[in-house]
Amino acid sequence: MADLDFIKSLLIPDVDTKIVFLIIDGVGGLPMEVGGPTELEAARIPNLDALAAEGLCGLHDPVAPGITPGSGPSHLALFGYDPRQRLIRRGVLSAAGIDFPLTKRDLACRGNFCTVDEKGLVVDRRAGRIPSEENEELCELLRREVSLPGVEVFIETVKEYRFVLVLRGDGLAERITDTDPQALGVKPLPARATHPEAERSAELLNEFVAQARLVLADQHPANMVLLRGASKLPDIPKMQEAFGLNPAAIASYPMYRGLAKLVGMETLKAGATVSEEFDTLEQEWDDYDFFYLHVKKTDSYGEDGNFEAKINLIEETDEQVERLMALEPDVVVVTGDHSTPALLRYHSWHPVPVLIWSKHCRTDSAQGFNEGECARGALGRRPATDLMPIALANAMRLAKYGA
C-alpha cells in the first residue's frame, strides 16, 4: 500500500508533466458462456491495444484479493489512498457530488427510490430508473410531508432514481447498516446501529423510511426508498498536498464528482457523452497536470446484464483515445475501478485490467488491453494503490530514495 507521507517526502517540485487516468467504470468482465470472450476481449479497441503493446500491463485489486469493492473505496485506491484506512461512504460521496454544503453536524445517506409489491418485497431497486424530473417531484413531496424530531431534514435529487438524505443535528453518528438489501424478492432491511453512539441516528433513519413508505404508497413505480452509506464528512489529505498535483476531474455522475472534490480535484464540465468528456479534456488541457476522466455507463450496462452495450461503449471510448494521445500526455493509465461482468449483473471481486503508458516505461509481452493479455503483463497483480506512485515515477515526479 502507498505510504502518503513517504511519497510526499520524495516529491520533486515544479515538474511540468501531465498524467491522465482514464477510468472505464466496471471494465473488467467475464465470458457469457464457457470459452467465450469477456467484454474487453470481444471489443474492437485498436487504440487501447496499441497503448498496451507500447506500455506495461497488469491486473489490480481495488481493495484486496477476493473482496468485492464499492465504487467509493475502489476510486480512492486508484487515487493512491488506502481505502481500508480512509473509507468514504456513499452518503458523503453523493452529497458532495451535488455540491450539498455538508457540515460536521451532518449525517448523509445515498437513497434509491425503489419499487415494492403489495407484500412490501423489493421488485426493482431502481424504480425503473425513473427520470430525474420525476425524482425532483418525489423529493419535494417528501420534503413537505416528512419531519423528524430534533434534526433538520434535507432531501435532494441526485440523478434518475438516486437522491441524498441529510440529517443535521448534534450527536449524529455513522456506524449504521444499510436498509438496501441489494437483492430482489425481500423486504427492505431496518437500519441497525453497529455502535452504541449510533443508536439514535439509526432510529431516525428508520423513522424516515417509515414516513416515506406512507407518503409514497400511491406512487408508481417509486413507492418506497432504500438507504445506503450513512456517513459523516471525513478528513482526508488533498492530492495537492499528498502528491504535488494540480488535479481535475471530468466525470458526469455526481458521486464520482463528489469523491473527486473530497480529494481536492477541480470538477470540470463533463457533458452527456464520452466524446463531450474528451472535448473538455482538450479545452482544459493547459490548466491542470492531472486529469481523471471517468466513463460511467460501462458499469451501468454491466449491472443491467447488457453485454453488447458494454462492448459498444468500450469501443466508443477507444475511438477517443487518439484525441488523448494527440495532446502528448506524459503518462496515461487506463483501467477500471472494479469489474462489473454482465454475466453477474453486479460488481465482482475479479482483478481489473490496467495499462500504463509513458515516455519512460518499459514494455512487456502483452499485446492488447484485456483480461488475458494483462494477466501476462510485467506489472503483475498488485494493489490499486500502487498505481499512483508508479504514475508519478513515470512522470519524473519522484526523487531517489536514500544516498
Secondary structure by P-SEA (a helix, b strand, c coil): cccaaaaaaacccccbbbbbbbcccccccccccccccccccccccaaaaaaaaabbbbccccccccccccaaaaaaaaaccccccccccaaaaaaaaacccccccbbbbbbbbccccccccccccccccccaaaaaaaaaaaaaccccccbbbbbbbccccbbbbbbbcccccccccccccccccccccccccccccaaaaaaaaaaaaaaaaaaaccccccccccccccccbbbbbccccccccbbbbbcccaaaaaaaaaaccccccccccaaaaaaaaaaacccccbbbbbbcaaaaaaaaccaaaaaaaaaaaaaaaaaaaaacccbbbbbcccccccccccccccbbbbbbbcccccccccccccaaaaaacccccccccaaaaaaaaaacccccccc
